[in-house]
Amino acid sequence: MKTSHKLLATVIAGLLSTSAMAALDGSLGATSEGRIDLDLEVLDSVQITALDDVDFGTYGGTDTGVINAGDAYCVYWNGGDGYTITPTSSNGKFSLVGVLGDEIDYTVKLAGAATGAASAAAVTYNDASSTFTGSAARDCGSANNASVDISIAESEVRAASTDTYSDTLILLVSPI
């Protein structure tokens, strides 16, 4: 008896759940009204654009001081909500690697504005940044809304061999 009650309850629950989500056909008559349920799930969408390569140029001879360069860019997120950036690099750490194998370490700073990264706190390799606010416009309203600053200490450059050094900085944007 318990089994038949469970079966009956299951059938009734199934009928109720499908009728709540199913289209309804109209009846035959002078007019007929049908109903269609509409559903949409919007998933997070983010995009980082307007990135430019950073060329530190040459350093030597009478050059002194920290080498510093940066870039402003756009981060879009549908709804314009918060996001973080997890920075990594193709060299496995924040380090420019020369053809001969020497390394020059660098520091990365991020800001949730087109300016200000130079005065921001340094970020840790492969750790999410603090939360920034994305733009609801795919092109950020034709203005950048985030920036990165890369700096190299003079001591790093002075200790390096004559060579050409490179790396690819990777900025992974994640909605929160």
Stockholm file with secondary structure:
# STOCKHOLM 1.0

chainA/1-176         MKTSHKLLATVIAGLLSTSAMAALDGSLGATSEGRIDLDLEVLDSVQITALDDVDFGTYGGTDTGVINAGDAYCVYWNGGDGYTITPTSSNGKFSLVGVLGDEIDYTVKLAGAATGAASAAAVTYNDASSTFTGSAARDCGSANNASVDISIAESEVRAASTDTYSDTLILLVSPI
#=GR chainA/1-176 SS CHHHHHHHHHHHHHHHHHHHHSCBCCCSSSSCCCBCCCCCCCCCCEEEECCCCCCCCCCCTTCCSCEEEEEEEEEEETTCCEEEEEEEETTSSSEEEETTSCEEECEEEEESSSSCGGGSCBCCTTSCCCCEECBSSTTGGGSCCEEEEEEECHHHHHTSCSSCEECCEEEEEEEC
#=GC SS_cons         CHHHHHHHHHHHHHHHHHHHHSCBCCCSSSSCCCBCCCCCCCCCCEEEECCCCCCCCCCCTTCCSCEEEEEEEEEEETTCCEEEEEEEETTSSSEEEETTSCEEECEEEEESSSSCGGGSCBCCTTSCCCCEECBSSTTGGGSCCEEEEEEECHHHHHTSCSSCEECCEEEEEEEC
//
